[in-house]
Amino acid sequence: MTITLRPATSADLPLVARLIRALAEYEKLAHEVRFDEAVLGQKLFGPRPYAEVVIGEVDGVAQGFALFFHNFSTFEGKPGIYLEDLFVQPEARGSGLGKALLAHLAALAAERDCARLEWSVLDWNEPAIGFYKALGAKFMDEWTVMRVDGTALAQLGAQPGARAGISGAIG
């Protein structure tokens, strides 16, 4: 069995979209998938990519992916890598592909002088939790994930003064 990792290109967009949908199905979140494939392609492979994708292959067949982006730790004064999605097709689980993808991101973090590699995991996903713990990951119990989206995001951004005093090339 041969595991190969490679950066995704714009030609991989249909594959990336399929893998994202497969992940959403596994996570019981298919109803949350709303992306337009063309827009996804622009955001991942356009002139200003917002994230990077690594495709994982087992014996030449794409079986998984990792989608990640950089964040920043003010306490460390360094960037980090946030793993948004990690997915391995059920038939390839146990092949070492998931570990290879995470090891690749850890090596990339070191190469890019990042302070950490972080991600979230659904609390019911015991197989993933066990896998991550075996690799040395630890829970951040003192932190709670917060999110503003949809109407609340639009309302917050529309607050008086939301862009007051902002000029230049921000955003």
Secondary structure as UniProt FT lines:
FT   STRAND          3..7
FT   HELIX           10..12
FT   HELIX           13..26
FT   TURN            27..28
FT   HELIX           30..32
FT   HELIX           37..45
FT   STRAND          52..58
FT   TURN            59..60
FT   STRAND          61..73
FT   TURN            74..77
FT   STRAND          78..88
FT   HELIX           90..92
FT   TURN            93..96
FT   HELIX           97..111
FT   TURN            112..113
FT   STRAND          117..119
FT   TURN            123..124
FT   HELIX           126..134
FT   TURN            135..136
FT   TURN            141..142
FT   HELIX           150..157
FT   TURN            160..165
//
